[in-house]
């Protein structure tokens, strides 16, 4: 498995588009400098009234399929 770590700090207004069909994916910059595209629905559970903040870990399998996405800090 491959692990990617992200620090996200988006205001609520910036997260609204993750609920629209016109934005099916989000492009995230990992702490390693790699760009990783994830389905927008992956981020939705972490959006609160202030937006989305924190450090997250994405685990993918050998075919780059998401195995887990979780807040780690």
N, C-alpha and C positions, 0 to 999 in steps of 0.2 A: 504494500500500500504506500501511496505517496501522501505526504502531509503538507498542506499549505497553511500559513498563518497570515491573518489580515487584521489590521486595525481600522475600524470603521467609526466615523463620526459624521453622521448625516442628520440634518434637521428634518423634522416631520414633513415639511413642505417638499423636501428633496426626495422623500420616500413615496409620495403619493403615486407617482408614475409606475411603481412596482405593482400596483393593483389594476393597471390598464392593459388590455390585450395588445396595445401598440408597443409595449415594452416587455417582450417576453424574456429578455435576458439582461443581466447586469455584468459589466466588465469590472473585475476587481484587481487591484495591484497587490500582490502578495509581498510580505516583508522581504522575501528573497529577490524581489524585483520582477518576478514573473507575472504576466497578465493571465488571469483565469476568468473564463466566461462561465457563469452559472445561471440556471433558470431563476427568474425573478421570484418565483414562489418560494425558493430556498430562503430568502431573506425575510419574507412576510412574518413568520412567527416571532421575530426579534424586534419588530417595529412597535415602539410604544408611543405615548402621547408627545414625547420630546424627539422622536425619531429613532435612530439606531446608533448606539455607541458601544464600544468595547473591542476586545480582542477575540477573534474567532479562529477556529481550526476547521479546515476542510480536509476530509480523507477521501481519496479516490482509489479505485482498483487499477489493475494493470491495463484496463481498457478505458481509463479516465472517467469511469462512471462514479457518481457521487455515492459514497458509502455513509458518510455522516457530515453534518455541518453543525457545529456547536460553539457556544460562547465559552471562552476559557479565561476570561479576565475582563 
